[in-house]
Amino acid sequence: MERFFSKLDLREIKIGTEASFPPEEGYQESPRSGGQAGGQKRRSEVLKVSARSRPSAVAGAIAGVVREVGRAEVQAIGAGAANQAIKAVAIARDYLAESGIDAVCLPSFITVTIGNEDRTAIRLIVEPR
C-alpha cells in the first residue's frame, strides 16, 4: 500500500510498503551489506526523503509508522536528502521517547537502479530497542 501526502508540509514524503524507490520499469535494488542474517527480510513502511523535505514533518511520519507498524525504513539519495533524513530520525527519537519508546537507527547503504543508472542510497531503519 502506498500513501502520498498532499499537504504542503508533507509533499516530499512518500510512504509505502515497497522496499525500494517508486517502482519503475527497469528498477532494481540490491543491498551492499549482504542483507539481514538468516536471509529473512522484514517488511516495513518506506519513507522516501528528499533534500526539500521538512525534518519535523518526516519525523512525525517516522514516529507514526513506528507506532503503527513497529518499524520504519527511511531512504534518501544524495547528501541533502541524507542530511534531512538524519535530522528527522533524531527528532523522531524525541517524539517516540514521549510515548515511552526507545528507538534506534540502523544505517546501511543500498544500490538502486533507476532506468539504466545505478545510484547509491542510504537506508535508515528505525525501530524500538
PASELUM-529800 format. One record per residue: residue in one letter; x, y, z of N, C-alpha, C, O in turn. Coordinates in pm, whole numbers. Layout:
% PASELUM-529800
+------+--------+--------+--------+--------+--------+--------+--------+--------+--------+--------+--------+--------+
: code :   n.xx :   n.yy :   n.zz :  ca.xx :  ca.yy :  ca.zz :   c.xx :   c.yy :   c.zz :   o.xx :   o.yy :   o.zz :
+------+--------+--------+--------+--------+--------+--------+--------+--------+--------+--------+--------+--------+
:    a :      X :      Y :      Z :      X :      Y :      Z :      X :      Y :      Z :      X :      Y :      Z :
...
+------+--------+--------+--------+--------+--------+--------+--------+--------+--------+--------+--------+--------+
***
This chain:
% PASELUM-529800
+------+--------+--------+--------+--------+--------+--------+--------+--------+--------+--------+--------+--------+
: code :   n.xx :   n.yy :   n.zz :  ca.xx :  ca.yy :  ca.zz :   c.xx :   c.yy :   c.zz :   o.xx :   o.yy :   o.zz :
+------+--------+--------+--------+--------+--------+--------+--------+--------+--------+--------+--------+--------+
:    m :     86 :   -117 :      0 :      0 :      0 :      0 :     89 :    123 :      0 :    183 :    131 :     79 :
:    e :     61 :    215 :    -86 :    141 :    336 :    -92 :     52 :    456 :    -66 :    -55 :    468 :   -126 :
:    r :     97 :    545 :     23 :     23 :    666 :     55 :    108 :    785 :     18 :    228 :    787 :     46 :
:    f :     48 :    883 :    -44 :    118 :   1006 :    -78 :     47 :   1120 :     -8 :    -74 :   1138 :    -24 :
:    f :    120 :   1199 :     70 :     63 :   1311 :    140 :     57 :   1431 :     47 :    154 :   1460 :    -24 :
:    s :    -53 :   1499 :     47 :    -68 :   1614 :    -42 :    -50 :   1746 :     31 :    -40 :   1850 :    -35 :
:    k :    -45 :   1746 :    164 :    -27 :   1871 :    237 :    111 :   1928 :    205 :    205 :   1854 :    176 :
:    l :    121 :   2059 :    211 :    245 :   2128 :    180 :    360 :   2076 :    266 :    470 :   2055 :    216 :
:    d :    336 :   2056 :    396 :    442 :   2010 :    486 :    493 :   1872 :    450 :    608 :   1840 :    478 :
:    l :    409 :   1790 :    389 :    446 :   1651 :    365 :    460 :   1619 :    218 :    460 :   1501 :    181 :
:    r :    471 :   1718 :    132 :    467 :   1692 :    -12 :    583 :   1607 :    -62 :    569 :   1544 :   -166 :
:    e :    695 :   1603 :      8 :    810 :   1527 :    -39 :    822 :   1391 :     28 :    913 :   1315 :     -4 :
:    i :    731 :   1358 :    119 :    739 :   1230 :    189 :    646 :   1132 :    121 :    527 :   1159 :    106 :
:    k :    699 :   1020 :     80 :    619 :    915 :     19 :    631 :    793 :    108 :    741 :    750 :    142 :
:    i :    518 :    736 :    146 :    519 :    622 :    235 :    458 :    503 :    163 :    354 :    515 :     98 :
:    g :    522 :    388 :    175 :    468 :    267 :    115 :    534 :    145 :    174 :    630 :    156 :    250 :
:    t :    483 :     30 :    139 :    543 :    -94 :    188 :    643 :   -150 :     88 :    697 :   -259 :    109 :
:    e :    668 :    -78 :    -19 :    769 :   -121 :   -115 :    906 :   -110 :    -50 :    929 :    -21 :     32 :
:    a :    995 :   -197 :    -86 :   1130 :   -195 :    -29 :   1225 :   -118 :   -119 :   1346 :   -136 :   -112 :
:    s :   1171 :    -31 :   -203 :   1256 :     42 :   -295 :   1192 :    177 :   -326 :   1085 :    210 :   -276 :
:    f :   1260 :    253 :   -410 :   1207 :    380 :   -454 :   1090 :    351 :   -547 :   1064 :    235 :   -576 :
:    p :   1019 :    452 :   -597 :    899 :    423 :   -674 :    924 :    316 :   -781 :   1017 :    329 :   -860 :
:    p :    842 :    212 :   -783 :    862 :    106 :   -879 :    851 :    160 :  -1022 :    751 :    220 :  -1059 :
:    e :    952 :    138 :  -1098 :    954 :    184 :  -1235 :    999 :     68 :  -1322 :   1051 :    -32 :  -1272 :
:    e :    980 :     82 :  -1450 :   1028 :    -15 :  -1545 :   1180 :    -21 :  -1535 :   1245 :     84 :  -1542 :
:    g :   1239 :   -135 :  -1520 :   1384 :   -149 :  -1515 :   1445 :   -112 :  -1380 :   1566 :    -91 :  -1371 :
:    y :   1364 :   -104 :  -1276 :   1414 :    -63 :  -1145 :   1454 :   -186 :  -1066 :   1379 :   -284 :  -1058 :
:    q :   1574 :   -182 :  -1005 :   1622 :   -291 :   -921 :   1689 :   -233 :   -798 :   1736 :   -119 :   -799 :
:    e :   1693 :   -313 :   -691 :   1759 :   -273 :   -568 :   1844 :   -389 :   -521 :   1802 :   -505 :   -526 :
:    s :   1965 :   -359 :   -473 :   2048 :   -464 :   -417 :   2121 :   -409 :   -296 :   2186 :   -304 :   -304 :
:    p :   2111 :   -479 :   -182 :   2179 :   -432 :    -62 :   2329 :   -452 :    -74 :   2375 :   -552 :   -128 :
:    r :   2405 :   -356 :    -24 :   2551 :   -368 :    -24 :   2601 :   -454 :     90 :   2704 :   -520 :     79 :
:    s :   2526 :   -454 :    199 :   2574 :   -522 :    319 :   2543 :   -671 :    320 :   2579 :   -740 :    416 :
:    g :   2478 :   -723 :    216 :   2451 :   -865 :    212 :   2318 :   -903 :    272 :   2285 :  -1022 :    276 :
:    g :   2240 :   -809 :    319 :   2107 :   -838 :    372 :   2110 :   -876 :    518 :   2214 :   -870 :    584 :
:    q :   1993 :   -915 :    568 :   1981 :   -950 :    708 :   2023 :  -1094 :    732 :   2020 :  -1176 :    640 :
:    a :   2061 :  -1122 :    855 :   2101 :  -1257 :    892 :   1983 :  -1352 :    873 :   1869 :  -1316 :    902 :
:    g :   2011 :  -1470 :    826 :   1907 :  -1570 :    807 :   1832 :  -1554 :    676 :   1743 :  -1634 :    646 :
:    g :   1865 :  -1454 :    597 :   1802 :  -1435 :    468 :   1659 :  -1384 :    472 :   1595 :  -1374 :    368 :
:    q :   1607 :  -1352 :    591 :   1471 :  -1303 :    601 :   1469 :  -1152 :    593 :   1554 :  -1085 :    652 :
:    k :   1374 :  -1099 :    520 :   1360 :   -955 :    509 :   1229 :   -916 :    576 :   1122 :   -961 :    535 :
:    r :   1238 :   -832 :    679 :   1118 :   -786 :    747 :   1055 :   -674 :    667 :   1125 :   -585 :    618 :
:    r :    924 :   -677 :    654 :    852 :   -573 :    584 :    839 :   -452 :    675 :    818 :   -467 :    796 :
:    s :    852 :   -335 :    619 :    834 :   -213 :    696 :    784 :   -105 :    602 :    792 :   -117 :    480 :
:    e :    734 :      1 :    661 :    691 :    115 :    581 :    815 :    189 :    533 :    910 :    206 :    609 :
:    v :    815 :    233 :    408 :    929 :    303 :    349 :    894 :    450 :    333 :    792 :    484 :    273 :
:    l :    978 :    536 :    388 :    962 :    680 :    372 :   1076 :    730 :    286 :   1193 :    712 :    322 :
:    k :   1044 :    791 :    175 :   1147 :    844 :     85 :   1161 :    993 :    111 :   1064 :   1068 :    103 :
:    v :   1282 :   1035 :    140 :   1308 :   1173 :    180 :   1388 :   1244 :     72 :   1480 :   1186 :     14 :
:    s :   1352 :   1369 :     46 :   1428 :   1449 :    -50 :   1501 :   1561 :     25 :   1481 :   1579 :    145 :
:    a :   1584 :   1634 :    -46 :   1658 :   1744 :     15 :   1564 :   1857 :     59 :   1601 :   1938 :    144 :
:    r :   1444 :   1863 :      2 :   1349 :   1969 :     37 :   1251 :   1928 :    146 :   1168 :   2009 :    187 :
:    s :   1259 :   1803 :    193 :   1168 :   1756 :    297 :   1194 :   1829 :    428 :   1308 :   1857 :    464 :
:    r :   1085 :   1859 :    499 :   1099 :   1924 :    631 :   1126 :   1815 :    735 :   1047 :   1722 :    749 :
:    p :   1237 :   1826 :    809 :   1271 :   1722 :    907 :   1161 :   1697 :   1010 :   1139 :   1582 :   1048 :
:    s :   1092 :   1802 :   1057 :    988 :   1781 :   1158 :    869 :   1704 :   1100 :    809 :   1622 :   1170 :
:    a :    835 :   1729 :    974 :    726 :   1656 :    910 :    765 :   1510 :    888 :    684 :   1420 :    911 :
:    v :    887 :   1486 :    845 :    935 :   1349 :    826 :    941 :   1277 :    961 :    906 :   1160 :    970 :
:    a :    985 :   1348 :   1065 :    993 :   1289 :   1199 :    856 :   1245 :   1247 :    842 :   1137 :   1306 :
:    g :    754 :   1325 :   1223 :    619 :   1287 :   1260 :    573 :   1162 :   1186 :    507 :   1076 :   1243 :
:    a :    609 :   1154 :   1058 :    575 :   1035 :    979 :    648 :    913 :   1031 :    589 :    805 :   1042 :
:    i :    776 :    928 :   1064 :    855 :    816 :   1118 :    793 :    768 :   1248 :    771 :    648 :   1266 :
:    a :    763 :    861 :   1339 :    706 :    825 :   1469 :    572 :    754 :   1451 :    544 :    655 :   1519 :
:    g :    489 :    804 :   1361 :    360 :    740 :   1337 :    373 :    600 :   1282 :    301 :    509 :   1325 :
:    v :    465 :    580 :   1189 :    486 :    447 :   1130 :    541 :    351 :   1234 :    497 :    236 :   1242 :
:    v :    636 :    396 :   1315 :    693 :    309 :   1419 :    585 :    269 :   1518 :    579 :    154 :   1562 :
:    r :    499 :    364 :   1555 :    391 :    332 :   1649 :    292 :    233 :   1587 :    247 :    141 :   1655 :
:    e :    257 :    251 :   1460 :    158 :    165 :   1393 :    214 :     30 :   1353 :    155 :    -74 :   1384 :
:    v :    329 :     31 :   1285 :    383 :    -90 :   1225 :    493 :   -153 :   1311 :    513 :   -274 :   1307 :
:    g :    563 :    -71 :   1389 :    672 :   -121 :   1472 :    808 :   -100 :   1411 :    910 :   -128 :   1475 :
:    r :    813 :    -52 :   1287 :    942 :    -36 :   1219 :    922 :     56 :   1099 :    825 :     42 :   1025 :
:    a :   1014 :    148 :   1079 :   1008 :    237 :    963 :   1141 :    233 :    890 :   1247 :    218 :    951 :
:    e :   1133 :    245 :    760 :   1252 :    249 :    676 :   1255 :    384 :    606 :   1159 :    422 :    539 :
:    v :   1366 :    456 :    622 :   1383 :    587 :    560 :   1489 :    573 :    452 :   1598 :    521 :    479 :
:    q :   1459 :    618 :    331 :   1555 :    610 :    221 :   1580 :    748 :    165 :   1488 :    829 :    151 :
:    a :   1708 :    775 :    133 :   1744 :    905 :     77 :   1858 :    887 :    -23 :   1951 :    809 :      0 :
:    i :   1850 :    960 :   -133 :   1958 :    963 :   -232 :   2015 :   1104 :   -233 :   1942 :   1200 :   -255 :
:    g :   2144 :   1116 :   -209 :   2211 :   1245 :   -214 :   2238 :   1301 :    -76 :   2173 :   1264 :     23 :
:    a :   2336 :   1391 :    -71 :   2379 :   1448 :     57 :   2269 :   1530 :    124 :   2249 :   1519 :    245 :
:    g :   2198 :   1612 :     47 :   2092 :   1695 :    105 :   1980 :   1611 :    163 :   1930 :   1640 :    272 :
:    a :   1940 :   1507 :     91 :   1834 :   1419 :    138 :   1880 :   1341 :    262 :   1802 :   1323 :    356 :
:    a :   2004 :   1295 :    261 :   2057 :   1222 :    377 :   2062 :   1313 :    499 :   2033 :   1268 :    610 :
:    n :   2098 :   1438 :    480 :   2102 :   1535 :    590 :   1963 :   1551 :    651 :   1948 :   1546 :    773 :
:    q :   1863 :   1570 :    568 :   1727 :   1587 :    619 :   1678 :   1459 :    687 :   1609 :   1466 :    789 :
:    a :   1713 :   1345 :    634 :   1671 :   1218 :    692 :   1732 :   1196 :    830 :   1663 :   1152 :    922 :
:    i :   1860 :   1226 :    845 :   1927 :   1209 :    975 :   1865 :   1302 :   1079 :   1840 :   1261 :   1193 :
:    k :   1840 :   1427 :   1040 :   1776 :   1521 :   1133 :   1638 :   1471 :   1172 :   1598 :   1481 :   1288 :
:    a :   1565 :   1417 :   1076 :   1430 :   1366 :   1104 :   1434 :   1250 :   1202 :   1349 :   1241 :   1290 :
:    v :   1530 :   1160 :   1187 :   1541 :   1046 :   1279 :   1571 :   1095 :   1420 :   1514 :   1043 :   1516 :
:    a :   1658 :   1193 :   1434 :   1690 :   1247 :   1566 :   1566 :   1308 :   1631 :   1541 :   1288 :   1750 :
:    i :   1488 :   1382 :   1554 :   1365 :   1443 :   1607 :   1263 :   1334 :   1640 :   1196 :   1342 :   1743 :
:    a :   1251 :   1233 :   1554 :   1155 :   1124 :   1576 :   1187 :   1047 :   1704 :   1095 :   1002 :   1773 :
:    r :   1314 :   1032 :   1737 :   1350 :    964 :   1861 :   1292 :   1038 :   1981 :   1246 :    976 :   2077 :
:    d :   1294 :   1173 :   1976 :   1234 :   1251 :   2084 :   1083 :   1233 :   2088 :   1024 :   1218 :   2195 :
:    y :   1019 :   1235 :   1970 :    874 :   1213 :   1965 :    837 :   1078 :   2024 :    741 :   1066 :   2100 :
:    l :    913 :    975 :   1989 :    884 :    840 :   2036 :    916 :    824 :   2185 :    850 :    748 :   2255 :
:    a :   1018 :    895 :   2233 :   1054 :    888 :   2374 :    940 :    938 :   2462 :    921 :    889 :   2573 :
:    e :    863 :   1036 :   2413 :    747 :   1087 :   2487 :    642 :    978 :   2506 :    563 :    984 :   2601 :
:    s :    640 :    879 :   2417 :    547 :    767 :   2426 :    608 :    647 :   2498 :    545 :    542 :   2508 :
:    g :    729 :    662 :   2547 :    796 :    553 :   2617 :    866 :    455 :   2524 :    899 :    344 :   2566 :
:    i :    888 :    493 :   2399 :    955 :    406 :   2303 :   1099 :    454 :   2284 :   1122 :    568 :   2245 :
:    d :   1194 :    366 :   2313 :   1336 :    397 :   2292 :   1375 :    346 :   2154 :   1399 :    226 :   2136 :
:    a :   1380 :    436 :   2056 :   1405 :    396 :   1918 :   1554 :    397 :   1887 :   1631 :    476 :   1942 :
:    v :   1592 :    307 :   1797 :   1730 :    302 :   1748 :   1727 :    314 :   1596 :   1625 :    289 :   1532 :
:    c :   1841 :    353 :   1540 :   1853 :    370 :   1396 :   1965 :    280 :   1345 :   2076 :    280 :   1399 :
:    l :   1935 :    202 :   1243 :   2032 :    112 :   1182 :   2060 :    159 :   1040 :   1977 :    137 :    951 :
:    p :   2174 :    223 :   1017 :   2203 :    275 :    882 :   2269 :    170 :    793 :   2342 :     83 :    840 :
:    s :   2241 :    179 :    663 :   2308 :     94 :    565 :   2302 :    163 :    430 :   2226 :    258 :    411 :
:    f :   2382 :    114 :    337 :   2379 :    164 :    200 :   2308 :     62 :    113 :   2317 :    -58 :    137 :
:    i :   2238 :    112 :     13 :   2180 :     25 :    -89 :   2211 :     85 :   -225 :   2231 :    206 :   -238 :
:    t :   2216 :      1 :   -324 :   2235 :     47 :   -461 :   2102 :     28 :   -533 :   2046 :    -81 :   -535 :
:    v :   2054 :    135 :   -592 :   1929 :    128 :   -667 :   1957 :    159 :   -813 :   2042 :    242 :   -845 :
:    t :   1886 :     92 :   -900 :   1898 :    117 :  -1042 :   1769 :    184 :  -1087 :   1662 :    124 :  -1080 :
:    i :   1780 :    306 :  -1133 :   1665 :    379 :  -1184 :   1692 :    401 :  -1332 :   1787 :    469 :  -1370 :
:    g :   1606 :    343 :  -1414 :   1634 :    343 :  -1557 :   1754 :    251 :  -1580 :   1747 :    133 :  -1547 :
:    n :   1860 :    304 :  -1635 :   1984 :    227 :  -1655 :   2097 :    281 :  -1569 :   2213 :    250 :  -1594 :
:    e :   2065 :    361 :  -1469 :   2168 :    427 :  -1389 :   2167 :    373 :  -1246 :   2062 :    370 :  -1182 :
:    d :   2284 :    332 :  -1196 :   2298 :    288 :  -1058 :   2320 :    409 :   -969 :   2400 :    496 :  -1001 :
:    r :   2248 :    412 :   -858 :   2261 :    520 :   -760 :   2279 :    457 :   -623 :   2223 :    352 :   -594 :
:    t :   2358 :    522 :   -539 :   2374 :    477 :   -402 :   2279 :    556 :   -314 :   2275 :    679 :   -320 :
:    a :   2204 :    486 :   -233 :   2111 :    549 :   -140 :   2149 :    507 :      2 :   2215 :    406 :     22 :
:    i :   2106 :    587 :     97 :   2123 :    549 :    237 :   1989 :    501 :    289 :   1885 :    562 :    262 :
:    r :   1992 :    392 :    363 :   1871 :    335 :    424 :   1887 :    343 :    575 :   1986 :    296 :    630 :
:    l :   1790 :    402 :    641 :   1789 :    413 :    786 :   1668 :    336 :    838 :   1554 :    374 :    811 :
:    i :   1693 :    229 :    911 :   1585 :    152 :    972 :   1566 :    207 :   1113 :   1661 :    215 :   1191 :
:    v :   1443 :    246 :   1147 :   1411 :    299 :   1280 :   1315 :    200 :   1344 :   1209 :    171 :   1288 :
:    e :   1353 :    149 :   1461 :   1269 :     53 :   1532 :   1295 :     64 :   1681 :   1397 :    119 :   1723 :
:    p :   1202 :     12 :   1763 :   1223 :     16 :   1908 :   1342 :    -71 :   1948 :   1370 :   -172 :   1885 :
:    r :   1409 :    -30 :   2052 :   1523 :   -106 :   2103 :   1473 :   -234 :   2167 :   1552 :   -314 :   2217 :
+------+--------+--------+--------+--------+--------+--------+--------+--------+--------+--------+--------+--------+
***
